[in-house]
Amino acid sequence: MTTHVGLHNLPMYNYKYTQILDESVTPSTTINNEVFMMQNEQHPQLTPAAEFERSGRCPVNLRWLIFHQKESLEEEGAIIRFGKRRWLVDEDKFISWIRENGSSFSTPKKPKLIS
């Protein structure tokens, strides 16, 4: 006698429960009965500068900022040169750079011409 299990006999898939598991379970491995928790490394989100500006997430004129603060932004890792003319932006580092350095610089003033 063969018994078929239909979909109606299976327990309902609990999305809320699996969401809780996804958020709380950290991958681990066991070696010699010791459990080692694996770190979840977040890789930086690198976005092309033009796309970052168009997205509305960029709070400043990015081209102006790169022109005037390129060295500082590169040292911080907020921008990365890609090719000859393209820049990639690490959004998290960029925003933290603005928080740290935003008040220390201003728009250069043009000298007044004496007429």
N, CA, C and O atoms as a GROMACS GRO file, in nm:
protein
  460
    1MET      N    1   0.084  -0.116   0.000
    1MET     CA    2   0.000   0.000   0.000
    1MET      C    3   0.090   0.124   0.000
    1MET      O    4   0.180   0.135   0.083
    2THR      N    5   0.065   0.217  -0.092
    2THR     CA    6   0.144   0.338  -0.106
    2THR      C    7   0.064   0.455  -0.053
    2THR      O    8  -0.053   0.473  -0.087
    3THR      N    9   0.129   0.535   0.030
    3THR     CA   10   0.062   0.653   0.084
    3THR      C   11   0.125   0.776   0.021
    3THR      O   12   0.246   0.794   0.026
    4HIS      N   13   0.044   0.859  -0.037
    4HIS     CA   14   0.092   0.984  -0.096
    4HIS      C   15   0.063   1.098   0.000
    4HIS      O   16  -0.046   1.111   0.055
    5VAL      N   17   0.163   1.179   0.017
    5VAL     CA   18   0.145   1.296   0.103
    5VAL      C   19   0.118   1.414   0.012
    5VAL      O   20   0.204   1.452  -0.067
    6GLY      N   21   0.004   1.470   0.024
    6GLY     CA   22  -0.031   1.587  -0.056
    6GLY      C   23   0.009   1.716   0.015
    6GLY      O   24   0.040   1.715   0.134
    7LEU      N   25   0.007   1.825  -0.059
    7LEU     CA   26   0.043   1.953   0.000
    7LEU      C   27  -0.050   1.992   0.113
    7LEU      O   28  -0.011   2.063   0.206
    8HIS      N   29  -0.175   1.945   0.105
    8HIS     CA   30  -0.271   1.981   0.210
    8HIS      C   31  -0.237   1.915   0.343
    8HIS      O   32  -0.287   1.957   0.447
    9ASN      N   33  -0.153   1.810   0.342
    9ASN     CA   34  -0.116   1.742   0.465
    9ASN      C   35   0.010   1.803   0.530
    9ASN      O   36   0.041   1.772   0.645
   10LEU      N   37   0.082   1.888   0.457
   10LEU     CA   38   0.205   1.946   0.510
   10LEU      C   39   0.172   2.064   0.600
   10LEU      O   40   0.075   2.136   0.576
   11PRO      N   41   0.252   2.084   0.704
   11PRO     CA   42   0.227   2.200   0.791
   11PRO      C   43   0.250   2.330   0.714
   11PRO      O   44   0.331   2.336   0.621
   12MET      N   45   0.179   2.432   0.752
   12MET     CA   46   0.192   2.561   0.685
   12MET      C   47   0.333   2.616   0.708
   12MET      O   48   0.390   2.601   0.815
   13TYR      N   49   0.386   2.679   0.606
   13TYR     CA   50   0.518   2.740   0.614
   13TYR      C   51   0.504   2.869   0.692
   13TYR      O   52   0.429   2.958   0.651
   14ASN      N   53   0.573   2.880   0.802
   14ASN     CA   54   0.560   2.996   0.888
   14ASN      C   55   0.666   3.099   0.853
   14ASN      O   56   0.781   3.088   0.896
   15TYR      N   57   0.628   3.199   0.775
   15TYR     CA   58   0.722   3.301   0.730
   15TYR      C   59   0.776   3.384   0.846
   15TYR      O   60   0.894   3.420   0.848
   16LYS      N   61   0.690   3.414   0.942
   16LYS     CA   62   0.734   3.495   1.056
   16LYS      C   63   0.842   3.420   1.134
   16LYS      O   64   0.941   3.481   1.174
   17TYR      N   65   0.823   3.292   1.156
   17TYR     CA   66   0.920   3.212   1.230
   17TYR      C   67   1.054   3.206   1.156
   17TYR      O   68   1.159   3.221   1.218
   18THR      N   69   1.050   3.185   1.025
   18THR     CA   70   1.175   3.177   0.950
   18THR      C   71   1.244   3.312   0.945
   18THR      O   72   1.367   3.319   0.941
   19GLN      N   73   1.166   3.420   0.946
   19GLN     CA   74   1.227   3.553   0.948
   19GLN      C   75   1.301   3.573   1.080
   19GLN      O   76   1.412   3.626   1.081
   20ILE      N   77   1.242   3.532   1.190
   20ILE     CA   78   1.308   3.543   1.320
   20ILE      C   79   1.435   3.460   1.321
   20ILE      O   80   1.538   3.505   1.372
   21LEU      N   81   1.429   3.340   1.264
   21LEU     CA   82   1.549   3.256   1.259
   21LEU      C   83   1.657   3.321   1.174
   21LEU      O   84   1.774   3.321   1.212
   22ASP      N   85   1.619   3.377   1.061
   22ASP     CA   86   1.718   3.441   0.974
   22ASP      C   87   1.788   3.555   1.045
   22ASP      O   88   1.907   3.578   1.021
   23GLU      N   89   1.717   3.626   1.132
   23GLU     CA   90   1.776   3.740   1.200
   23GLU      C   91   1.860   3.699   1.320
   23GLU      O   92   1.954   3.769   1.356
   24SER      N   93   1.826   3.587   1.384
   24SER     CA   94   1.892   3.555   1.510
   24SER      C   95   1.996   3.444   1.501
   24SER      O   96   2.078   3.431   1.592
   25VAL      N   97   1.995   3.365   1.397
   25VAL     CA   98   2.088   3.253   1.388
   25VAL      C   99   2.215   3.298   1.319
   25VAL      O  100   2.211   3.352   1.209
   26THR      N  101   2.327   3.276   1.385
   26THR     CA  102   2.457   3.308   1.328
   26THR      C  103   2.522   3.177   1.285
   26THR      O  104   2.521   3.080   1.362
   27PRO      N  105   2.578   3.172   1.165
   27PRO     CA  106   2.643   3.049   1.122
   27PRO      C  107   2.755   3.010   1.218
   27PRO      O  108   2.826   3.096   1.270
   28SER      N  109   2.768   2.881   1.242
   28SER     CA  110   2.873   2.835   1.332
   28SER      C  111   2.929   2.704   1.280
   28SER      O  112   2.869   2.639   1.194
   29THR      N  113   3.042   2.666   1.332
   29THR     CA  114   3.102   2.538   1.297
   29THR      C  115   3.154   2.474   1.425
   29THR      O  116   3.191   2.544   1.519
   30THR      N  117   3.156   2.342   1.430
   30THR     CA  118   3.202   2.272   1.548
   30THR      C  119   3.331   2.199   1.517
   30THR      O  120   3.338   2.120   1.423
   31ILE      N  121   3.435   2.226   1.596
   31ILE     CA  122   3.564   2.158   1.583
   31ILE      C  123   3.602   2.108   1.721
   31ILE      O  124   3.611   2.186   1.816
   32ASN      N  125   3.624   1.977   1.732
   32ASN     CA  126   3.658   1.916   1.861
   32ASN      C  127   3.561   1.957   1.972
   32ASN      O  128   3.602   1.997   2.081
   33ASN      N  129   3.434   1.946   1.942
   33ASN     CA  130   3.326   1.977   2.035
   33ASN      C  131   3.323   2.122   2.081
   33ASN      O  132   3.257   2.154   2.180
   34GLU      N  133   3.394   2.211   2.013
   34GLU     CA  134   3.388   2.353   2.045
   34GLU      C  135   3.316   2.424   1.931
   34GLU      O  136   3.345   2.402   1.814
   35VAL      N  137   3.224   2.508   1.967
   35VAL     CA  138   3.147   2.580   1.867
   35VAL      C  139   3.212   2.716   1.844
   35VAL      O  140   3.233   2.793   1.937
   36PHE      N  141   3.244   2.743   1.718
   36PHE     CA  142   3.302   2.871   1.680
   36PHE      C  143   3.198   2.946   1.598
   36PHE      O  144   3.150   2.896   1.496
   37MET      N  145   3.166   3.065   1.642
   37MET     CA  146   3.069   3.146   1.569
   37MET      C  147   3.141   3.217   1.455
   37MET      O  148   3.247   3.277   1.475
   38MET      N  149   3.083   3.209   1.338
   38MET     CA  150   3.141   3.276   1.222
   38MET      C  151   3.092   3.420   1.219
   38MET      O  152   2.975   3.448   1.245
   39GLN      N  153   3.182   3.509   1.188
   39GLN     CA  154   3.145   3.649   1.181
   39GLN      C  155   3.081   3.678   1.047
   39GLN      O  156   3.126   3.630   0.943
   40ASN      N  157   2.976   3.755   1.052
   40ASN     CA  158   2.912   3.800   0.928
   40ASN      C  159   2.981   3.929   0.887
   40ASN      O  160   2.958   4.034   0.947
   41GLU      N  161   3.064   3.922   0.785
   41GLU     CA  162   3.133   4.041   0.737
   41GLU      C  163   3.046   4.111   0.636
   41GLU      O  164   2.995   4.051   0.541
   42GLN      N  165   3.029   4.239   0.657
   42GLN     CA  166   2.954   4.317   0.559
   42GLN      C  167   3.053   4.379   0.464
   42GLN      O  168   3.147   4.447   0.506
   43HIS      N  169   3.033   4.357   0.338
   43HIS     CA  170   3.120   4.415   0.237
   43HIS      C  171   3.066   4.553   0.202
   43HIS      O  172   2.945   4.574   0.198
   44PRO      N  173   3.156   4.647   0.176
   44PRO     CA  174   3.109   4.782   0.146
   44PRO      C  175   3.026   4.787   0.019
   44PRO      O  176   3.051   4.714  -0.077
   45GLN      N  177   2.927   4.873   0.022
   45GLN     CA  178   2.844   4.896  -0.096
   45GLN      C  179   2.912   5.003  -0.179
   45GLN      O  180   2.911   5.120  -0.142
   46LEU      N  181   2.972   4.964  -0.291
   46LEU     CA  182   3.038   5.059  -0.380
   46LEU      C  183   2.942   5.097  -0.491
   46LEU      O  184   2.892   5.011  -0.564
   47THR      N  185   2.917   5.226  -0.504
   47THR     CA  186   2.823   5.278  -0.602
   47THR      C  187   2.896   5.376  -0.692
   47THR      O  188   2.971   5.460  -0.642
   48PRO      N  189   2.876   5.368  -0.824
   48PRO     CA  190   2.936   5.470  -0.911
   48PRO      C  191   2.890   5.609  -0.868
   48PRO      O  192   2.775   5.630  -0.831
   49ALA      N  193   2.983   5.705  -0.873
   49ALA     CA  194   2.955   5.841  -0.825
   49ALA      C  195   2.832   5.901  -0.893
   49ALA      O  196   2.748   5.960  -0.826
   50ALA      N  197   2.822   5.888  -1.024
   50ALA     CA  198   2.709   5.947  -1.097
   50ALA      C  199   2.576   5.886  -1.050
   50ALA      O  200   2.477   5.957  -1.034
   51GLU      N  201   2.576   5.756  -1.030
   51GLU     CA  202   2.454   5.688  -0.983
   51GLU      C  203   2.419   5.732  -0.841
   51GLU      O  204   2.302   5.752  -0.809
   52PHE      N  205   2.520   5.747  -0.757
   52PHE     CA  206   2.499   5.791  -0.619
   52PHE      C  207   2.439   5.931  -0.616
   52PHE      O  208   2.348   5.958  -0.537
   53GLU      N  209   2.487   6.020  -0.702
   53GLU     CA  210   2.431   6.156  -0.709
   53GLU      C  211   2.286   6.154  -0.756
   53GLU      O  212   2.201   6.223  -0.699
   54ARG      N  213   2.257   6.076  -0.859
   54ARG     CA  214   2.120   6.070  -0.914
   54ARG      C  215   2.022   6.006  -0.818
   54ARG      O  216   1.902   6.034  -0.824
   55SER      N  217   2.070   5.919  -0.729
   55SER     CA  218   1.982   5.843  -0.641
   55SER      C  219   1.910   5.930  -0.538
   55SER      O  220   1.805   5.890  -0.487
   56GLY      N  221   1.965   6.046  -0.508
   56GLY     CA  222   1.905   6.130  -0.405
   56GLY      C  223   1.960   6.101  -0.267
   56GLY      O  224   1.924   6.168  -0.171
   57ARG      N  225   2.047   6.001  -0.254
   57ARG     CA  226   2.106   5.966  -0.125
   57ARG      C  227   2.230   6.051  -0.094
   57ARG      O  228   2.278   6.052   0.019
   58CYS      N  229   2.281   6.121  -0.194
   58CYS     CA  230   2.401   6.203  -0.177
   58CYS      C  231   2.360   6.343  -0.131
   58CYS      O  232   2.292   6.414  -0.205
   59PRO      N  233   2.399   6.383  -0.010
   59PRO     CA  234   2.351   6.510   0.045
   59PRO      C  235   2.427   6.634  -0.004
   59PRO      O  236   2.391   6.745   0.033
   60VAL      N  237   2.530   6.616  -0.085
   60VAL     CA  238   2.612   6.729  -0.131
   60VAL      C  239   2.638   6.716  -0.280
   60VAL      O  240   2.604   6.615  -0.342
   61ASN      N  241   2.699   6.820  -0.338
   61ASN     CA  242   2.742   6.814  -0.478
   61ASN      C  243   2.870   6.730  -0.481
   61ASN      O  244   2.977   6.779  -0.445
   62LEU      N  245   2.858   6.607  -0.522
   62LEU     CA  246   2.968   6.511  -0.513
   62LEU      C  247   3.087   6.550  -0.599
   62LEU      O  248   3.201   6.536  -0.556
   63ARG      N  249   3.063   6.599  -0.720
   63ARG     CA  250   3.174   6.638  -0.808
   63ARG      C  251   3.255   6.752  -0.747
   63ARG      O  252   3.378   6.751  -0.752
   64TRP      N  253   3.185   6.849  -0.689
   64TRP     CA  254   3.254   6.960  -0.624
   64TRP      C  255   3.338   6.909  -0.509
   64TRP      O  256   3.454   6.948  -0.492
   65LEU      N  257   3.280   6.820  -0.428
   65LEU     CA  258   3.350   6.767  -0.312
   65LEU      C  259   3.472   6.686  -0.353
   65LEU      O  260   3.578   6.697  -0.290
   66ILE      N  261   3.460   6.604  -0.457
   66ILE     CA  262   3.575   6.527  -0.505
   66ILE      C  263   3.684   6.621  -0.556
   66ILE      O  264   3.802   6.598  -0.530
   67PHE      N  265   3.645   6.726  -0.626
   67PHE     CA  266   3.744   6.821  -0.679
   67PHE      C  267   3.823   6.888  -0.566
   67PHE      O  268   3.945   6.904  -0.577
   68HIS      N  269   3.754   6.926  -0.458
   68HIS     CA  270   3.818   7.001  -0.350
   68HIS      C  271   3.874   6.914  -0.238
   68HIS      O  272   3.966   6.958  -0.168
   69GLN      N  273   3.823   6.794  -0.218
   69GLN     CA  274   3.864   6.711  -0.103
   69GLN      C  275   3.904   6.570  -0.144
   69GLN      O  276   3.892   6.476  -0.065
   70LYS      N  277   3.952   6.554  -0.267
   70LYS     CA  278   3.981   6.422  -0.322
   70LYS      C  279   4.077   6.342  -0.233
   70LYS      O  280   4.050   6.226  -0.203
   71GLU      N  281   4.189   6.402  -0.192
   71GLU     CA  282   4.290   6.329  -0.116
   71GLU      C  283   4.233   6.278   0.017
   71GLU      O  284   4.256   6.163   0.055
   72SER      N  285   4.161   6.364   0.086
   72SER     CA  286   4.104   6.326   0.215
   72SER      C  287   4.000   6.215   0.200
   72SER      O  288   3.996   6.121   0.279
   73LEU      N  289   3.916   6.226   0.098
   73LEU     CA  290   3.814   6.123   0.072
   73LEU      C  291   3.877   5.990   0.037
   73LEU      O  292   3.830   5.884   0.080
   74GLU      N  293   3.985   5.994  -0.043
   74GLU     CA  294   4.054   5.869  -0.080
   74GLU      C  295   4.122   5.806   0.041
   74GLU      O  296   4.117   5.684   0.058
   75GLU      N  297   4.187   5.888   0.125
   75GLU     CA  298   4.253   5.836   0.244
   75GLU      C  299   4.155   5.767   0.337
   75GLU      O  300   4.187   5.664   0.397
   76GLU      N  301   4.036   5.823   0.348
   76GLU     CA  302   3.932   5.767   0.434
   76GLU      C  303   3.868   5.641   0.374
   76GLU      O  304   3.804   5.564   0.445
   77GLY      N  305   3.886   5.621   0.242
   77GLY     CA  306   3.824   5.508   0.175
   77GLY      C  307   3.681   5.537   0.131
   77GLY      O  308   3.608   5.445   0.093
   78ALA      N  309   3.642   5.664   0.136
   78ALA     CA  310   3.506   5.702   0.098
   78ALA      C  311   3.486   5.698  -0.052
   78ALA      O  312   3.375   5.671  -0.100
   79ILE      N  313   3.593   5.725  -0.128
   79ILE     CA  314   3.587   5.716  -0.274
   79ILE      C  315   3.705   5.634  -0.324
   79ILE      O  316   3.812   5.634  -0.264
   80ILE      N  317   3.684   5.565  -0.434
   80ILE     CA  318   3.787   5.482  -0.495
   80ILE      C  319   3.787   5.511  -0.644
   80ILE      O  320   3.682   5.509  -0.709
   81ARG      N  321   3.906   5.537  -0.699
   81ARG     CA  322   3.915   5.562  -0.843
   81ARG      C  323   3.898   5.430  -0.916
   81ARG      O  324   3.956   5.328  -0.878
   82PHE      N  325   3.818   5.434  -1.022
   82PHE     CA  326   3.793   5.317  -1.105
   82PHE      C  327   3.817   5.359  -1.249
   82PHE      O  328   3.735   5.429  -1.308
   83GLY      N  329   3.929   5.317  -1.305
   83GLY     CA  330   3.964   5.361  -1.439
   83GLY      C  331   4.022   5.502  -1.435
   83GLY      O  332   4.072   5.546  -1.331
   84LYS      N  333   4.016   5.571  -1.546
   84LYS     CA  334   4.074   5.705  -1.553
   84LYS      C  335   3.981   5.814  -1.502
   84LYS      O  336   4.027   5.911  -1.440
   85ARG      N  337   3.852   5.799  -1.526
   85ARG     CA  338   3.761   5.909  -1.496
   85ARG      C  339   3.648   5.873  -1.402
   85ARG      O  340   3.568   5.960  -1.366
   86ARG      N  341   3.637   5.749  -1.361
   86ARG     CA  342   3.522   5.708  -1.280
   86ARG      C  343   3.560   5.697  -1.134
   86ARG      O  344   3.673   5.663  -1.099
   87TRP      N  345   3.464   5.726  -1.050
   87TRP     CA  346   3.480   5.713  -0.906
   87TRP      C  347   3.372   5.621  -0.852
   87TRP      O  348   3.257   5.625  -0.897
   88LEU      N  349   3.409   5.539  -0.756
   88LEU     CA  350   3.313   5.457  -0.683
   88LEU      C  351   3.305   5.513  -0.541
   88LEU      O  352   3.406   5.555  -0.485
   89VAL      N  353   3.186   5.513  -0.486
   89VAL     CA  354   3.164   5.570  -0.353
   89VAL      C  355   3.124   5.459  -0.257
   89VAL      O  356   3.032   5.382  -0.285
   90ASP      N  357   3.195   5.450  -0.143
   90ASP     CA  358   3.153   5.364  -0.033
   90ASP      C  359   3.060   5.452   0.052
   90ASP      O  360   3.106   5.539   0.125
   91GLU      N  361   2.931   5.428   0.040
   91GLU     CA  362   2.832   5.518   0.098
   91GLU      C  363   2.847   5.535   0.249
   91GLU      O  364   2.836   5.647   0.299
   92ASP      N  365   2.872   5.427   0.322
   92ASP     CA  366   2.886   5.437   0.468
   92ASP      C  367   3.006   5.522   0.506
   92ASP      O  368   2.996   5.609   0.593
   93LYS      N  369   3.120   5.497   0.442
   93LYS     CA  370   3.241   5.575   0.473
   93LYS      C  371   3.226   5.719   0.428
   93LYS      O  372   3.278   5.810   0.492
   94PHE      N  373   3.156   5.740   0.318
   94PHE     CA  374   3.134   5.876   0.267
   94PHE      C  375   3.052   5.958   0.367
   94PHE      O  376   3.088   6.071   0.398
   95ILE      N  377   2.944   5.901   0.415
   95ILE     CA  378   2.859   5.972   0.511
   95ILE      C  379   2.935   5.998   0.641
   95ILE      O  380   2.923   6.105   0.699
   96SER      N  381   3.013   5.900   0.688
   96SER     CA  382   3.090   5.922   0.810
   96SER      C  383   3.198   6.028   0.788
   96SER      O  384   3.229   6.105   0.879
   97TRP      N  385   3.256   6.035   0.666
   97TRP     CA  386   3.354   6.139   0.635
   97TRP      C  387   3.288   6.276   0.643
   97TRP      O  388   3.345   6.370   0.698
   98ILE      N  389   3.167   6.287   0.588
   98ILE     CA  390   3.095   6.415   0.593
   98ILE      C  391   3.068   6.454   0.738
   98ILE      O  392   3.082   6.571   0.775
   99ARG      N  393   3.028   6.358   0.820
   99ARG     CA  394   3.000   6.388   0.962
   99ARG      C  395   3.125   6.439   1.033
   99ARG      O  396   3.118   6.531   1.115
  100GLU      N  397   3.240   6.378   1.002
  100GLU     CA  398   3.365   6.417   1.069
  100GLU      C  399   3.423   6.547   1.014
  100GLU      O  400   3.477   6.627   1.090
  101ASN      N  401   3.413   6.569   0.883
  101ASN     CA  402   3.484   6.679   0.818
  101ASN      C  403   3.395   6.788   0.761
  101ASN      O  404   3.446   6.891   0.716
  102GLY      N  405   3.267   6.768   0.763
  102GLY     CA  406   3.177   6.861   0.696
  102GLY      C  407   3.182   7.003   0.746
  102GLY      O  408   3.162   7.097   0.669
  103SER      N  409   3.207   7.022   0.874
  103SER     CA  410   3.207   7.158   0.928
  103SER      C  411   3.342   7.226   0.913
  103SER      O  412   3.354   7.346   0.940
  104SER      N  413   3.445   7.154   0.870
  104SER     CA  414   3.580   7.211   0.866
  104SER      C  415   3.617   7.273   0.731
  104SER      O  416   3.727   7.326   0.717
  105PHE      N  417   3.528   7.267   0.634
  105PHE     CA  418   3.561   7.330   0.505
  105PHE      C  419   3.439   7.403   0.452
  105PHE      O  420   3.325   7.374   0.491
  106SER      N  421   3.464   7.497   0.365
  106SER     CA  422   3.354   7.575   0.307
  106SER      C  423   3.386   7.604   0.162
  106SER      O  424   3.495   7.576   0.113
  107THR      N  425   3.290   7.661   0.094
  107THR     CA  426   3.307   7.696  -0.046
  107THR      C  427   3.414   7.805  -0.057
  107THR      O  428   3.404   7.907   0.011
  108PRO      N  429   3.514   7.785  -0.142
  108PRO     CA  430   3.615   7.890  -0.158
  108PRO      C  431   3.552   8.018  -0.211
  108PRO      O  432   3.468   8.016  -0.301
  109LYS      N  433   3.594   8.129  -0.154
  109LYS     CA  434   3.539   8.258  -0.197
  109LYS      C  435   3.619   8.311  -0.314
  109LYS      O  436   3.742   8.302  -0.316
  110LYS      N  437   3.547   8.366  -0.410
  110LYS     CA  438   3.613   8.425  -0.526
  110LYS      C  439   3.666   8.563  -0.487
  110LYS      O  440   3.597   8.638  -0.417
  111PRO      N  441   3.786   8.596  -0.530
  111PRO     CA  442   3.838   8.728  -0.497
  111PRO      C  443   3.757   8.836  -0.568
  111PRO      O  444   3.716   8.820  -0.683
  112LYS      N  445   3.734   8.945  -0.498
  112LYS     CA  446   3.658   9.056  -0.557
  112LYS      C  447   3.750   9.134  -0.649
  112LYS      O  448   3.865   9.164  -0.616
  113LEU      N  449   3.697   9.167  -0.764
  113LEU     CA  450   3.772   9.247  -0.859
  113LEU      C  451   3.751   9.395  -0.826
  113LEU      O  452   3.638   9.440  -0.805
  114ILE      N  453   3.859   9.467  -0.824
  114ILE     CA  454   3.850   9.610  -0.796
  114ILE      C  455   3.830   9.682  -0.929
  114ILE      O  456   3.910   9.667  -1.022
  115SER      N  457   3.723   9.759  -0.937
  115SER     CA  458   3.698   9.828  -1.064
  115SER      C  459   3.720   9.975  -1.053
  115SER      O  460   3.703  10.047  -1.152
   0.00000   0.00000   0.00000
